[in-house]
Every structure is written in structure tokens, then in C-alpha cells.
Amino acid sequence: MTRHGKNSTASSFYSYHEKRKDTAEGGYGTISKRLSKDSVKGFDCCSLTLQPCQDPVVTSDGYLYDREAILECLLHQKKEIARKTKEYEKQRKHQEVKKEQAELAAAEQQAKEEAFVKHENRITSAPIDPFKEVAVAGSSKGSKSVSNMSGEKRKDLPSFWIPSLTPDAKPTSVKKPDKKTYCPMSGKQLRVKDLVTVSFTRIDDAQDKSLIAKEVRYKCAVTHDALGNSVPCVVLKSCGKVVTTQCFERLIKKDMLCPITGQKLKDNDIIALQRGGTGYSSVNELQAKTYNPVMIA
């Protein structure tokens, strides 16, 4: 038996090599790839701009933001709240006016009915023959109208061919907006006074590079260990300094005293800094997928 060529099309099955070739050239099939460390946000980068923070602040949940970015986000939320509140108040006033008009119309209809009953009680009407056809207003004598726009129905459907005026179309209801502002990452309530200023300790580097160009930018304020995504860190709320979790467990947790200011620390003064993944598959579980049309063999 001769050797089977890779590009042979005489086989009765769709080989793996042919699938990969068609996927690369024609874009068929789903392509998946695990993201590397270059695609993961750094621990010292803003969660909104994804750039190194110039004026970093942290929330109680450990999410780091640039002060300008998070203040702009909270201001945008307040503007949206004000806009929705205005729409809600306008809708509420419209509903009140509509309710008053309905009450007036009901009272007027009731008055007409009472006047009609009072007027009918004064006269004696002839008996009605149920077998006699009655001509409908607007039609020829002795014929009945089958139009859905005749009589009182003309007022119910003034333009039945417009979708917004059909009986199934309901007006859009605006719910009462929430007055609180929320963290864009955790979804919890966030106020400006809840933000804690963070003071990173820069690494003494002889090379004059910009902050973005440096691969390792900061170090622990106590042990001077280099900080990165692979190093768990905590923020001391009293001074805003960043130390490694290992430093906190071994040196600070026993006495609960701030090594910078000497103040007494509480449990809520320790904020665990949220960090991204690394290049290792055990930490970085992010995966990107592109769904393309599947070629049937």
C-alpha cells in the first residue's frame, strides 16, 4: 500500500490536517485560545482605563481605580439618575392628570346615565320587536354594518393601521430610579468617601524610563520585594501603603500595628488588592473563543 499524502482528496473521511488547513485559510470552525499574561490587567492598573494609575484609589473590595476615571464614572451615574428621575416625575404627573381626567369622564358618564334614566321614566315607550331588523346608523336601510370602525368603535381605534395605536401596544413604563451609585466591577454601592488613596512605593531604578515602559514598577513598603500579579498584596488603610500578604501575615498581623505610622490597625483596615492572572494555566483560566461557520464533511 502506498503512502497516504497529506493533501489527498481521494479519502472517504475528512482528516485532521485538512480541517486545520481549511480553518486557517477559510475561517471555518470554532477557534479557541488561552489568554497569556500580556492580555491580563496588571495589579497596579486602573480597572476602567486598564492603564497604570497616576492617582490610584481602592475600594473596600480591593478594586483599584484611577481617581479621575472613577469620579467620572460616578458622575455619569449621577447624571443618569437625575435624567431617569426627571422622566419618572414626568410620567407620574401624566398618570395623575390622566387619572383625574378618567374620574371626570366617569362622573360625566354617570350623570348622563342618571339623566337618561330619569327622562325614560317619564315616558312610555313602545315594545320592541326582536324579530325586526334595525338599520345601523351610517348604513343603508335594512342592512347591518360589519365594519370594526362603525359606531362607538371609531373612537377606540382612530388609526388601527399604526402599530403604536393598536390594542396590543402598551405605553413604556419608567420605574423609579435608584439614588445610589455602584462600583462598576463589584456591583456594590460605592460612594466617593469610600475610596481609599493608595500610595505605591516605586522601585529605585537607575534607568530613566516612563512608568508604563517599566515591567516592574513597585515594591513592598516594608520588605522591598518586587510586586506583580503573581504576588498577593494588601493595602493598609491608615497610610495607603501596599505590602505583600506574606509580609502582613508574618510581621504586621501579630501586633496589628502599622509599620509606617505606628497606628493600631483593625480588620477592616486591611484591604486585599485584586490582581489579574499570570502566565500559568492554574491561575489564568481566561479563554477566548471565535465562533465561525462549521464546514460539514
N, C-alpha and C positions, 0 to 999 in steps of 0.2 A: 504493500500500500504506500502510495506516495505521501510526501509531507504536506500537511494542510496549510495553505497560505493564509496570512492574516486578513488580506483583503478579498478572499474568495467569497463570491456571492452564490456559489452553487450549493451551499449547505442548506439544510432544511430548518435550521434554527438561527436565532439572532444572537450572535456571540457577544461576549462582554467587551471585546475590543471594538466591535462595530458600534455598540451602544455609546461607549466613551467618545469615539470619533464623531458620531452624529451629534452628541451632546455638545462637544466643543465647537463644531462647525455650524450646526443648525440651531442650537439652543433648545434642544428637546430634553425633557426630563427635569426633575427637581434637583437643584444644586444646593448642597449644604456645606457649611464650613464653620469650624470653631473659631471664635474671635481670639486674636492674640492680645498680648498686653498693650500693644500700640493702639488698640481700639477701645481700651478701658480708661475711664476718667481717673486722673491722679487723685490722691488723697487730699492734696492741697489746692485742688481746682474747684472753682465755683460749680454748683450743681445746675445752674442755669446757663451760664456762658461757656462752661467747660474749659475755661482758661485759668491760669494761676491767679489767685486773688490778690488784688492790690490793697484792699482794706477788708480783711476776712472777718466774718462773724459766723457764729454757730448757733443752732437751735438746741433745745433741750434733748432732742433725739439724736444729735450728733451730725446733722446735715450742714455742710459748710457752704456759705454763700458769700459773694462779694456784696458789700453793703449797698452800693449803688444799684446792683441788679435786684436784690431782694426788696429794697424800698420801692423801686419802680414797679415790681410785681404787686406788692401790697397796695400801692396807689392805684394801679389798674383795677384791682379787685374792688376797691372802694368806689371808683367811678362806675363800675358795672352795677354795684349795689345801689348807688344813687339813681342810675338810669332805670333799673328794674323797679325801684321803689316809686319812682315817678309814674311809670306805666301802671303799676298796681293801684296807686291812688286815683289815677285817671279812670281805670276800669271800675274801681269801687264807686266813684261818683256817678259814672254812667249807669251802673246797676241800680244805684239808689234812685236816680231820675227815672229809669225805666220802670222800677217798682212803683213809684208814685204815679206814673202815667197809667200803669196797669190797674192800680187801685181806683183812679179816677174813671177809667174806662169801664171798670166793673160796676162802680156806683152809678154811672150814667146808664149802663145797660139795665141794671136793676130798676132804676127809676122808670125807664121806658117800659119794661115788663109790667111794673105795677100800674102805670098809666093805661097800658093796653088792657090789662085785666079789669080795671075799673071802668074803662069805656065799654068793654064787651058785656059787662054785667048789666048795662043799661038798655041794651038792645037784644032782640030775639032774632037769631039767625036761622035761616032755612037749613033743613037737614041736608047733609052731603051724600050724594050717591056714589058709593065706592066703585061702581062699575062704569062710571062715566069718565072719559079721558079729559084731562085738564090741560089746556095749552100752556106751554112754558114760555115765560117772558123772553122776547127776542127771537122766537121761532114761529114758523107758520102755524096756523090754527089746526089743532088736532094732531100735531106731531110732537114727539119728545126729543129733547136735546141730549145727545150722548157725549158732548164735549166736556172735558175736565176743566174748562175755563169759563163755564156758564154759571150764572147766578153768583152766589157768595164766594165761590172758589176763585173768582177773578182777583179778589183781594189777597187770597192766600198765596197764589203763585203769579206775581206780576210778570216775571220773566223766567219761566220754567226751563228755558234752554241754557241759562247761565249756571254753571256748576256751583257757584257760591250762593245761589238763591234757591237751590233745591232743598227739600226737607231733610236730606241726609247730612247736609253741610252744617257743622256746628261752629260757633264762634270760638276763637282761640282764647283760652283762659290763662291768665297770668297769675302764678302763685305768689304768695307773699315772700319776698326775698329774705335770705338770712343776713343779718347785720355783721356777722363775724368774718374775719379774714383767715385763710388757711394756708398751711405750708404746702408748696407745690409738690414736694417729694413725699412727705408722710401723710398728707391729707388731714392733719390735726390742726386745731386752732393755733394761730400764730399772731402775736402782736409785736409791735416794734420794741416795746420794753422787754420782751422775752429774749431778744437777740443778745448774745454774749460776744464781746470783742475778743478776737484771738490774736495772740502775739507770737508768731513763729520766731525761732532762733535760727538765723541764717548761718550757713557753713562758711568759714573763713577760707576763701578761695583766692589764690594769687592771680588767677586769670580773670581779666576784666570782661565778663560776659553778661549778657542780659539775663533776667530771671527766667525767661521762657527757654532760653538756649541751654540752661543747665539741666543735666539729668537728675542730679541730687542737689536739692536746694536748701533743705532744712535739716536740723539736728535736734536731738533731745536737749531740753534746757538744763538737765541735771547731769546725765551721763555722757552727753555729746555724741550719742550714737546717731548714725545717719537714718533719716526717716524715709519711708517709702510705702507702697501699697502692701508689701509683704510684712510690714512691721505694725502691729496693733498699737494705737496711740489713744491717749486720753487728754482732755483739756481741763486744766484747773480753773474753775470758775472765778476764784478770788483774784487771780492775777492774769488769767488768759494764756498762760504758758502751756506749751504742748510737751508732754513727756511720754515715753513708751509705757505700755501696760506692764511690762516686766519691771521697769523702774518703780512704778506705782505700787505693785504688789510687794516688792522687796524692801523698799526704802520709805515709802510715804504711808502706806496703809496701816502700819503698826501704830504710829503715833497720831496719824491724821493731822499733820501739821504741814502747811505749805512751805516748801523749801526755799521759796523766793521771798515771800513776805512774812512768814512765820505765823500766819493766822491759822486758827482752828478750822478744819475742813469738816463738812458734813457729807452725807452720802449723795445728796442731790447736787453737790458742788463738783462732782466728778462726772464729766460728760465723755462717753466713749465716742470717738470720732469715726464716722462712717467712711469706709475706704472701698476702693474698687478691687477688681480681681487682679491676678498676676498672670504670668505665662503658663502656670501649671494647670493641668486639666482638673485637678481636685478642687481648686479654688475658683477658677474661671469656668463656669458652666454655661456661659452665653454662647449661643449658636445662631448663625444667620442662615436663612433659607430663601431661595428664589424658586417660586413655583412657575414652571414653564409647561407648555403643552406636551403631553406624553405621546410618543410615537408608538403606534400599535404594530407589533411584529407580525 
